[in-house]
């Protein structure tokens, strides 16, 4: 395979070996490896063991490494690693050590990187499909606003818009960008709060900033018709996925031949499902239901009646005590 593959590793040698085994099946000519540094002296041995796994590359391959001496945090380390890789190549397939792909993930990404190479409307190619029914479209993929990043690909032309500090967020917020992407009021509130937090600083997160950067350019994401990558990284040593969730360890499938859709229209129904189930929109809607609203709305009116009832009850007791 001619497309360079970027693998992000840290301190989990067993997972890194599994990811490398998946990459070995397609034998890319170029493998780039990014690693964060240890957080403590005790962790240094694990980081060293993990880096040693890369020496097991046994096919004709140029291996380029970018290893940090000190711990930068998974947000900074991932995005600086991608910056480093794009300083050398125009397009990349990107995997983290706990993301195990089906072999067809690589050919899917390679085909679409070429097909949309000059089309700036597309900024992100995902290997993930979290829809309940697969295939979720009669074509090989659909267009989304969500940049699922458990195995993905993109171009230098798109990544150049990545805004780590979200310096443009105040202006984007005023422009109404969120309303343009999100029809649901709960979703507007959710992403406004997320991007507010990212603007305030979040050293261990980079993918929310990437999603915002894509929205700021009106960029679309490609979602495959079947799930191509499974995140197996749950556990106590994980940074974010410490417990098994409904979208971890998801089965993968081979996508086969890819038929391109004849239009570039975002699948709003699929995106609505994603927000409801992946980002908690269903729970937000339930808490914002009419019954919940009714309780909140009527409470200020009911409170004076409760006070009046207590006053009347007290007066009646006083009258009864006087009668005795």
Secondary structure, 3 states (H helix, E strand, C coil): CCCCEEEEECCCHHHHHHHHHHHHCCCCCEEEEEECCCCCHHHHHHHHHHHHHHHHCCCCCEEEEEECCCCCCHHHHHHHHHHHHHCCCCEEEEEECCEEECCHHHHHHHHHHHHCCCCCCEEEEECCCCCCCCCCCCCCEEEECCCCCCCEEEEHHHHCCCCCCCCCHHHHHHHCHHHHHCCCHHHHHHHHHHHHHHHHCCCCCCHHHHHHHHHHCCCEEEEECCCCEEECCCCCCCCCCCCCCCCCCCCCCCCCCCCCCCCCCECHHHHHHHHHHHCCHHHHHHHCCHHHHHHHHHHHHHHHHHHHHHHHHHHHHHHHHHHC
